[in-house]
C-alpha cells in the first residue's frame, strides 16, 4: 500500500520562546488499487499530522496548545488560527478535498 501526505492547511503559532512558527496540517492518504481510468486514486485515511514548516512533528495538547515533539517547546495558536485544528493528540478527523 502506498501512502502520501496531502497538505490541508497551514497557520501561525507563537512559541513559549517568543518566536513565531508556521504549522502545516497534512492528511494521510492511501492509494487505492482502482486504476480504471489509468490515473492514480488516493483516499483519505481520516488521520491528520501536524509539522512545523521546518519538518519537526507537532502534537495537539488541547485548549489551543501544541507541543513540538523533539524539543517539547509549547506553541500557542494565534487568534486567527485558533479555530483551525480540532482537538485530539496529533490526530483528527480531516476534511476531504476531492
C-alpha positions, 0 to 999 in steps of 0.5 A: 500500500502506498501512502502520501501526505496531502497538505490541508492547511497551514497557520501561525503559532507563537512559541513559549520562546517568543518566536513565531512558527508556521504549522502545516496540517497534512492528511494521510492518504492511501492509494487505492488499487482502482486504476480504471481510468489509468490515473492514480486514486488516493483516499483519505485515511481520516488521520491528520499530522501536524509539522512545523514548516521546518519538518519537526512533528507537532502534537495537539495538547488541547485548549489551543496548545501544541507541543513540538515533539523533539524539543517539547517547546509549547506553541500557542495558536494565534487568534486567527488560527485558533479555530483551525485544528480540532482537538485530539493528540496529533490526530483528527478527523480531516476534511476531504478535498476531492 
